[in-house]
Amino acid sequence: MDIAVIGSNMVDLITYMERMPEEGETLEAPEFEMGCGGKGANQAIAAGRLGSDVLMVTKVGNDLFGQNTIENFKNNGIRTEAVEVGTRTSGVAPIFVDPHAKNRILIIQGANNELRPESLEQHRPAIKEVKLIILQLEIPLETVYAAIDMGVEMGIPVLLNPAPANPELDIEYVKKCTYFAPNESELGILTGLPVSSLAEIKAAAATLVDKGVNNMIVTMGDKGVLWMDGQNELVIEGKKVDAIDTTGAGDSFIGCFAHYLTKGESIEYSLGKANLYAAQAVQKRGTQSSYPTKQEFTAY
Ligand code: RIB
């Protein structure tokens, strides 16, 4: 097995709109799409579409959405033996995409909130087989910490994508991870520093590296990606494309990066590939529905 994604799944309810309604206003939006999402599931699907053998550890809701999410994992070749059905409804994410392809997302965690450290213990034998553990923050923080400790104990590198940003995230756990991958706005929230230019982003990232954070990877949307550790600093510029929906682009980046990394490629190479993969994904609508397969990506 290549990768264990320990994290969330959601049902994405995506509204494409001209503008946000004002208070008290009812506004017609031109289009709507529903699909499978959730940062954890998205990252698993991206890696799976590229050919990785992925174990998904998650809790789906006790409803039809939950069953659909399990089917979706199976259809994409993701291992579902560690997908459990919770007692609550499925997580859902109302998403609003504007004409500039930018999004605003609300999340209701639902069953994701029931993914507890005990669930991880049950799946310990399977998790032990992977080369990389990926985590995000749409599940309880105590579960994220338990997963980090499990990775350290098993000698498996951990990639933490701190999304959505949580100012309570304990830096001591972040330091135990091999890769820490916020986007620029998450970096700003976590450090309390300005991140409106590349120089500011580098300065904010450097404060975390100075505190002992390993492999800082800051995704910067169409501006590309920054990688920093104690010795190296690299900026890979974004590919200029006509984006129509950036929802889940960060997740596609993480999934692709993890895919190449666990195939034995270098960090630089894997970041370059992930940058291109996300650039391809933003040219299609939807979240997982925009993620290219291996063949589509190769052609691109
Ligand atoms: O990163 C995009 C994802 O964030 C969406 O799929 C939505 O479900 C939320 O989790």
Residues whose N, C-alpha, C, O or C-beta is under 5 A from the ligand:
A	BS01	RIB	M10 D12 G37 G38 K39 A93 T247 G248 D251 T287
